[in-house]
Amino acid sequence: MRRDWLSTAGLICAAAAAGWAGWSGNVLLLPLSAAFPALWSLAKTRATAAAVSAAYFLSASRGLPQGVATFYASDILPGLLLWLAASSAFVVVHAALWSRRQGWLPLRYLAASVLMAIPPFGILGWAHPWTAAGVLFPGSGWVGLVAMAAGLAVLTTRLRPAAAFALAGIWLWSAASWTAPTVSPAWHAVDLPLGATLGRTSDLARHRDLAATARTVARAHGDIVVLPESALGFLTPTVQRFWQRELIGTGLTIVAGAAVVNDTGYDNVVVAVSEAKSSVIYRERMPVPGSMWQPWPGLIGGSGGAKAHFFSNPVVEVAGARVAPLICYEQLIGWPILQSMLHDPDLIVAIGNGWWTSGTSIVDIQRASAAAWARLFGMPLIISFNT
């Protein structure tokens, strides 16, 4: 009995360590998340499998309680409750698919991985070990993703020592030759340190400052400057006309985040503005559940919150380039980027407004995740954040 207790405690601690280190915000440490399926498969009971799953997920998402407290200017309790609620999908899926029959574990783990990569469970599919494919198999695209999925499945079998040794060797080789995603020379990302004021303070002076910043970073006629999520605040005809006037004679295109209010709430969007036109080019597929996406008012005839456009607009066109856009939360889950890659884009544009993550590693994790996916598919990556 004592040996079983120690074994269970060891698995839980190891899973927590894998979640903590793998999702530290360092892209090269993402392969440590591959330890999770091996630890999950070593559980002797379903309860232990659930505990291992919870330890991994809660450790990987440890920044959530502090981030929620900052976002709502509240104490830590609401963040802790949301943290536990967010883990429920991951824990339930992996506990339900665990089996005492070792021969079935690879297929069951593969099924769990797929479920956590697509809606509805994929809505909370953070810390997915598939993300590490970009570190282990850079440039290999879908073949690399399949290889990653297969390697993780083998880690749940008796061949796990050989699989772990092979993946570790690939990891060391990849880390030694790692290069960051390329950046298209015509695209310029702007990071802003404006905190909670971005998107909430949208007076004329703020827009003039942002326009001046965009003109400063551009180097040539025809360049595209990317500003973070919420940079333009609430999008109105007045805001659009102002930006078009600011761009007269520059030849620039501004790609920036904004919000569009509608009868049922609002859309979190990406806008492309040039002197010739201004238009919404992307509506967020998956806003942050709870704080932004709130489906429950619609069930009782109410309104409010950001709309989730799920599988809409996976690729958009900007200045002749096919772009895969990712807004904030979409960088933490798998299916938006995978859906976009099915449409063969030319580059990935990832924007976010991470002021509320101060003191956590959430923005670093978003950047690492976006970089891993970009490297897997050999895509240029443009990242713009406000903190």
C-alpha positions in Angstrom: 0.0 0.0 0.0 2.8 2.4 0.9 4.6 1.6 -2.3 1.4 2.4 -4.3 1.0 5.7 -2.5 4.5 6.7 -3.2 4.2 5.7 -6.9 1.0 7.8 -7.2 2.6 10.8 -5.6 5.7 10.4 -7.8 3.5 10.4 -11.0 1.6 13.4 -9.8 4.7 15.4 -9.0 6.3 14.4 -12.3 3.3 15.5 -14.2 3.2 18.9 -12.4 6.9 19.3 -13.2 6.3 18.5 -16.9 3.5 21.0 -17.1 5.5 23.7 -15.3 8.8 23.3 -17.3 7.2 22.5 -20.7 4.9 25.5 -20.5 7.4 28.0 -19.0 7.4 30.3 -22.1 10.7 28.9 -23.5 9.9 27.4 -26.8 12.7 24.9 -26.7 11.3 23.4 -23.5 8.0 22.5 -25.1 9.0 18.9 -25.7 9.0 18.3 -21.9 5.2 18.3 -22.2 5.7 14.9 -24.0 6.3 13.4 -20.6 2.6 13.7 -19.8 1.2 10.7 -21.9 3.9 8.4 -20.5 3.0 9.4 -16.9 -0.7 9.1 -17.7 -0.2 5.6 -19.0 1.7 4.5 -15.9 -1.3 5.3 -13.6 -2.7 2.2 -11.9 -6.3 3.5 -11.5 -8.6 5.9 -13.2 -8.4 8.2 -10.1 -4.7 8.4 -10.5 -5.0 9.1 -14.2 -7.3 12.0 -13.3 -4.9 13.3 -10.7 -2.0 13.1 -13.1 -4.0 14.9 -15.8 -5.0 17.6 -13.3 -1.5 18.1 -12.0 -0.2 18.6 -15.6 -2.9 21.0 -16.7 -3.0 23.1 -13.5 0.7 23.4 -13.5 0.8 24.4 -17.2 -1.9 27.0 -16.7 -0.6 28.3 -13.4 -0.7 31.9 -14.5 -4.5 31.9 -14.9 -5.5 32.8 -11.3 -3.3 35.8 -11.1 -4.3 36.9 -14.6 -8.0 36.7 -13.7 -7.5 38.6 -10.5 -5.7 41.4 -12.4 -8.2 41.5 -15.2 -11.2 41.8 -12.8 -9.3 43.8 -10.2 -10.4 41.3 -7.6 -8.9 38.9 -5.1 -7.5 35.5 -6.2 -10.6 33.4 -5.4 -12.4 33.9 -8.7 -9.2 33.1 -10.6 -8.8 29.9 -8.6 -12.3 28.9 -9.3 -11.9 29.6 -13.0 -8.6 27.8 -13.0 -10.2 24.6 -11.6 -13.2 24.9 -14.0 -10.9 25.3 -17.0 -9.1 22.1 -16.1 -12.3 20.1 -16.1 -12.4 19.3 -19.8 -8.8 18.1 -19.9 -9.2 15.9 -16.8 -12.6 14.5 -17.8 -11.4 13.5 -21.3 -8.1 11.9 -20.1 -9.8 10.1 -17.1 -12.6 8.8 -19.2 -10.2 7.4 -21.9 -7.7 5.8 -19.5 -7.9 2.0 -19.4 -6.3 -0.8 -17.4 -5.8 -2.7 -20.7 -2.4 -1.5 -21.8 -2.9 -2.6 -25.3 -5.7 0.0 -25.8 -3.8 3.0 -24.3 -2.1 4.2 -27.5 -5.4 4.5 -29.3 -7.2 5.9 -26.3 -4.5 8.6 -25.8 -4.6 9.4 -29.5 -8.4 9.8 -29.2 -7.9 12.1 -26.1 -5.4 14.2 -28.1 -7.8 14.7 -31.0 -10.7 15.6 -28.7 -8.6 18.2 -26.9 -7.5 19.7 -30.3 -11.0 20.4 -31.7 -14.2 21.9 -30.3 -16.0 21.5 -28.0 -13.3 20.1 -25.7 -10.6 21.9 -27.7 -12.1 25.3 -26.6 -10.1 24.6 -23.4 -7.4 22.7 -25.1 -4.4 24.5 -23.6 -1.0 22.9 -23.0 -1.5 20.4 -25.9 1.7 18.3 -26.3 1.2 18.4 -30.1 2.6 22.0 -30.0 6.1 20.6 -29.4 6.1 19.2 -32.9 7.4 22.5 -34.1 10.5 22.1 -32.0 11.1 18.4 -32.7 10.2 18.4 -36.4 10.6 22.0 -37.7 9.5 22.6 -41.3 7.9 19.2 -41.7 4.3 20.4 -41.6 1.6 17.8 -41.4 4.1 14.9 -41.6 5.8 16.3 -38.5 2.4 16.6 -36.7 1.6 13.0 -37.4 5.0 11.9 -36.3 4.5 13.8 -33.0 1.1 12.3 -32.4 2.5 8.8 -33.1 5.5 9.4 -30.8 3.3 10.5 -28.0 1.1 7.4 -28.5 4.2 5.1 -28.4 5.1 6.7 -25.1 2.0 5.1 -23.6 3.3 1.6 -24.4 6.0 -0.7 -23.1 8.2 0.8 -25.8 8.2 4.1 -23.9 11.9 4.0 -23.0 13.0 3.6 -26.6 10.5 6.3 -27.7 11.7 8.7 -25.0 15.3 8.1 -26.0 14.5 8.7 -29.7 12.5 11.9 -28.9 15.2 13.2 -26.6 17.8 12.7 -29.3 15.7 14.5 -31.8 15.1 17.3 -29.3 18.8 17.8 -28.6 19.6 17.9 -32.3 16.7 20.3 -33.0 17.7 22.6 -30.1 21.3 22.8 -31.3 20.2 23.9 -34.8 17.1 25.9 -33.8 16.3 29.1 -35.6 13.4 31.4 -34.9 10.6 31.8 -37.4 11.5 34.1 -40.3 10.0 37.5 -40.7 8.9 38.9 -44.0 10.9 42.2 -44.6 7.8 44.1 -45.6 6.0 43.3 -42.4 6.7 45.2 -39.1 5.3 44.2 -35.7 4.9 46.9 -33.0 4.9 45.9 -29.3 3.2 48.4 -27.1 3.7 49.0 -23.3 0.3 50.8 -22.8 -1.1 48.4 -20.2 -4.9 48.4 -19.5 -5.4 51.7 -21.3 -5.1 50.2 -24.8 -8.6 49.8 -26.2 -10.1 51.7 -23.3 -8.5 55.0 -24.0 -9.3 55.8 -27.6 -9.2 59.6 -27.8 -7.7 61.5 -30.7 -4.3 61.9 -29.1 -3.9 58.1 -28.6 -4.8 57.5 -32.3 -2.3 60.2 -33.4 0.4 58.6 -31.3 -0.2 55.2 -32.7 -0.3 56.5 -36.3 3.0 58.3 -35.7 4.5 55.1 -34.3 3.4 53.1 -37.3 4.9 55.6 -39.7 8.2 55.5 -37.7 8.7 51.8 -37.9 7.9 51.5 -41.6 10.9 51.5 -43.9 9.5 51.5 -47.5 6.4 52.3 -49.5 4.0 49.4 -49.4 5.1 48.1 -46.0 2.6 46.6 -43.6 2.6 47.6 -39.9 1.0 45.3 -37.4 -0.5 46.7 -34.1 -1.7 44.7 -31.2 -5.2 43.4 -30.3 -7.6 46.3 -29.3 -5.2 48.9 -30.7 -7.9 50.8 -32.5 -10.5 50.4 -29.7 -14.1 50.5 -30.8 -14.2 50.7 -34.6 -16.4 53.5 -35.8 -16.6 55.3 -39.2 -14.8 58.3 -37.5 -11.9 56.1 -36.5 -11.6 54.5 -39.9 -11.6 57.9 -41.7 -9.0 59.3 -39.2 -6.6 56.4 -40.0 -7.1 56.7 -43.7 -6.3 60.4 -43.6 -3.2 59.7 -41.5 -1.9 57.2 -44.1 -2.3 59.5 -47.2 0.9 59.5 -49.2 2.7 56.9 -47.0 1.8 53.8 -49.0 1.4 51.9 -45.7 -1.2 49.3 -44.7 -2.0 49.1 -41.0 -3.2 45.7 -39.6 -4.6 46.2 -36.1 -7.0 44.8 -33.5 -10.3 46.5 -32.8 -13.8 45.8 -31.6 -17.0 46.1 -33.5 -20.2 46.4 -31.5 -23.4 44.7 -32.7 -26.9 43.9 -31.5 -25.8 40.8 -29.6 -22.5 42.0 -28.1 -19.3 42.6 -30.1 -16.8 41.1 -32.4 -13.1 41.0 -31.6 -11.6 41.8 -35.0 -8.6 42.6 -37.1 -8.8 45.6 -39.4 -6.7 46.5 -42.4 -6.4 50.2 -43.2 -4.7 52.0 -46.0 -5.3 55.4 -47.5 -7.7 53.8 -50.1 -9.9 51.8 -47.8 -10.5 50.4 -44.3 -12.2 47.1 -43.7 -12.6 44.3 -41.1 -10.7 41.4 -42.5 -10.9 38.9 -39.6 -13.4 38.1 -36.8 -12.0 36.1 -33.9 -12.9 32.5 -34.0 -12.4 31.8 -30.3 -12.4 34.7 -27.8 -11.4 33.9 -24.2 -14.1 31.7 -22.7 -15.8 33.4 -19.7 -14.3 36.8 -19.8 -15.0 37.5 -23.5 -17.1 34.7 -25.0 -20.2 34.2 -22.9 -22.6 31.9 -24.6 -25.1 31.6 -21.7 -26.9 35.0 -22.2 -28.0 33.9 -25.6 -29.6 30.8 -24.1 -32.0 33.0 -22.1 -32.6 35.6 -24.8 -29.9 38.1 -23.5 -26.9 39.6 -25.2 -23.4 40.6 -24.4 -19.8 39.3 -24.8 -17.7 38.6 -27.8 -19.1 36.3 -30.5 -17.1 33.2 -31.4 -16.9 32.7 -35.2 -15.4 29.2 -34.7 -14.5 28.0 -38.2 -14.9 31.3 -40.1 -12.2 33.2 -42.0 -9.2 30.9 -41.3 -7.2 32.8 -43.9 -7.5 36.4 -45.0 -5.8 38.5 -47.7 -3.7 41.5 -46.8 -1.7 43.4 -49.5 -1.7 40.4 -51.7 -0.6 37.9 -49.0 -2.6 35.1 -47.6 -2.5 35.5 -43.8 -3.4 33.2 -40.9 -4.6 35.5 -38.1 -4.5 34.5 -34.5 -5.8 36.8 -31.8 -4.6 36.3 -28.2 -6.4 33.2 -26.8 -6.3 31.5 -30.2 -2.5 31.1 -29.8 -3.0 28.8 -26.8 -5.2 26.2 -28.4 -4.7 24.0 -31.4 -7.6 24.1 -33.8 -7.5 27.7 -35.1 -3.9 27.4 -36.3 -4.5 23.9 -37.7 -7.6 25.0 -39.5 -5.7 27.9 -41.0 -2.8 25.7 -42.2 -5.3 23.6 -44.2 -5.7 26.7 -46.4 -2.0 27.1 -47.2 -1.4 30.7 -45.9 1.8 32.7 -46.7 2.4 33.8 -43.1 1.0 33.9 -39.6 0.0 37.2 -37.8 -0.4 36.8 -34.1 -1.6 39.7 -32.0 -2.6 40.1 -28.3 -3.4 42.4 -25.5 -1.7 40.9 -22.5 -1.7 43.7 -20.0 -3.6 41.6 -17.5 -0.9 38.8 -17.5 1.6 40.9 -15.6 3.6 38.7 -13.2 2.8 35.5 -15.1 4.3 33.7 -18.1 1.1 33.7 -20.2 2.4 36.1 -22.9 5.7 34.2 -23.1 3.7 30.9 -23.5 1.6 32.5 -26.3 4.7 33.6 -28.1 6.4 30.2 -27.7 3.3 28.4 -28.9 2.9 30.7 -32.0 6.6 30.2 -32.7 6.4 26.4 -32.5 3.5 26.2 -34.9 5.1 28.6 -37.3 8.3 26.6 -37.3 6.4 23.3 -37.8 4.9 24.6 -41.0 7.8 26.8 -42.1 5.8 30.0 -41.9 7.0 33.5 -41.4 5.6 34.8 -38.1 4.6 38.4 -37.1 3.8 38.9 -33.4 2.5 42.1 -31.9 1.5 42.4 -28.2 0.5 45.1 -25.8 1.7 44.6 -22.2 
